[in-house]
């Protein structure tokens, strides 16, 4: 038997260290070739680390949340044959942290220790029950009756085990302990709680926290909100779905918003840009790579619709759907999660009235979509019902002037309110 040591791989792009996010195996597990052993987090994406061998896990080289250098020992596996380490090195490999349980030094939060809070006993009605008529007086001593009164128990509901069905003190205790009757809803709703839970900020959540903090500290955020009448574009969307939905796929509003961004940015190249604040260089890009903020189980991710300027509505819709699925399943690649030039964020029906989205540095603009609501509006002197939606967008004031931001959003408004102009060249 030998030992095969797997080291933290060089993931590329000059990355010198990565964060160990989660183990999929533990010491003693048997693994097979290509089985995923762990997930590690880079600045851009989650990366699977597969096993190149069959064998038994004998040591783990880190704990979730630990930042590990490229080339450090990740895991040791006992294999048939000689393995990839010399016998003299196997003892050293065995000193790698086996079945680590301590929290990593980089994570300040402690292990979760929830404390259950019990409802006051006087408000509890539980236990083995017996059906008696409302006016039936069960057999019980005065002391038992007082005990039941103190506990808030209706004595007629308690099964007696004494002679002739007499209710004993033990029957009251059993009634409380066995919990066969549902607790009072009021008691549960107003029960005092003292439980706590501490959650280590590691993996994707730590990356999100770092990026959000970095963005708000470095960029000079300002937000601009505009109301848009989306009645016409929603009618067009419904018409296209009815006509082509079964053959080309259903359209949401997002492909129309992507198209509006592409057309509006032609007149506002300063907004389709990245700002390197260390080098003091603004890079304006002709290509429009739209990041679409997507909520996944592991946190907020921003997959990128590349070259949106070349895509039709259905092409954009298909790519948005594909990327969102990959992001939610944790399968989006580093390339699919990087390189955006402007970001589109939407909470759909939960979008609220106004939001203040945080920039996705080094971009200088993010366009936020709020929910669509029907409201009475005055159109040509008449009160009519229209579908209205707010765009809540943020900009980096170091690069984008307020007038330019307002005109950019107004251009998007004009395109969506007259959707034919989205396709007029």
Residue, then its C-alpha position, 0 to 999 in steps of 0.5 A: x500500500x502507498x500514499x497518494x498526496x493531492x496538492x492544491x492545484x494551480x488554477x491559473x490566472x496568477x492565483x497564489x492561494x484559494x479558500x477551501x469551501x467544502x469537503x465532500x469526503x471525510x477520513x476513512x471514506x473510500x473514493x474513486x477516480x474522478x469523484x469530487x473531493x472538495x470545492x475551493x473558491x477563487x476570486x471568481x468562481x467555485x472549482x471542483x477538485x476531483x480525485x485522480x485515484x481510487x483509494x481510502x482517505x487518510x488525511x485532510x489538509x484543511x478546514x472549510x474557510x481556510x485559505x490555502x496556498x497553491x501547492x500545499x497538501x490538500x488530501x492524502x489517499x491510501x492507494x494500491x501500489x507505491x503511491x506518489x510519495x516516498x516512504x520517508x514522506x508518508x509519515x509527514x503526510x500523516x501529520x496533516x490534520x486528520x478529520x479537522x473539527x476546529x474552526x479555521x483561524x480566518x473565520x471568527x464565528x464560532x460553532x452553532x449552539x442553538x438553545x431551545x426555549x420551552x414554553x411556560x408550563x402553565x400554558x401547556x396542554x399535552x399528553x395522553x387524553x381521555x374523552x369525558x363529557x364536559x360536565x363529568x367530574x373525574x376522580x381525583x384528590x384535592x391535591x391533584x386537582x390543585x396541581x392540575x390547576x397550577x399546570x393549566x391542565x383540564x383534568x377531564x382530559x387526563x386519563x387516570x390510572x388509579x383505582x376506578x380511573x382516579x387521576x394521580x399526580x403521575x398521570x399529570x406528569x405523564x400528560x405533560x411529558x408524552x406530548x400527544x396533544x398539540x401545544x396551544x398555538x398562543x403559547x407557542x407564538x408568545x413563548x420566550x426564545x433565547x436560542x442563538x446561531x453563529x454562522x461562519x462567513x466562509x466560501x461564497x458568502x465571504x467573497x460576496x461580503x468582501x466584494x460588496x464592502x470593497x465596492x462601497x468603500x472604493x466607488x463613489x456610488x450614486x443612484x438614479x430612479x426612473x419610472x417606465x411605462x412598460x405596457x407596450x413592451x409587455x404587449x409585444x412580449x405576450x404577442x411574441x410568446x403566443x406566436x413563437x413561444x412553442x418553437x423559439x422559447x418563452x421570452x421574459x422581460x430581461x432580453x428586452x432590457x438587455x437589448x435596450x442596454x445595447x442600443x442605449x450604450x451606443x450613445x453612452x460609451x462612458x457607461x460601458x466601461x471599467x475603471x482601474x482606480x489603482x492605475x487611474x485608467x478608464x477602459x471603454x469597451x465596444x463589446x457589451x458583456x452583460x452580467x445578470x445577477x443571479x441568486x443561487x443557494x451558495x449566494x449571489x453570482x453574476x454570470x455574463x451574457x457575452x457580446x449581447x450586441x450580437x444577440x437576438x431576443x431569443x438568443x439572449x433569452x436562451x443564454x440568460x436561462x442557460x447561465x442562470x441554471x449553471x450558476x444555481x447548480x454551482x456549475x458556472x465556469x470562471x469564464x462565465x462569471x467574469x468579464x462583464x462590462x455592465x450588470x443587470x439586476x432584478x428581483x422579479x416580482x419581489x423587486x419592490x418600488x425602489x432599490x439601490x444596487x451596489x456596483x459590480x467593480x470594476x464596472x461603473x454602472x448597474x441597472x436594477x429592475x423593480x416589479x411591474x405594477x398596474x396603476x392609473x395614469x393620465x395619458x393624453x388627458x385620460x385616466x387609463x390603467x398602465x403597467x409601470x416599472x421603476x429602474x433603480x440604477x447606480x453609477x460610479x460618480x468618479x467616472x459617470x456624471x449625473x447628467x450622463x446617468x440620467x440621460x442614459x436611463x431616459x434613453x432606456x425608458x424611451x426604447x422600452x416605451x416605444x419597443x419598435x425602436x429597439x430594432x430600428x437601425 
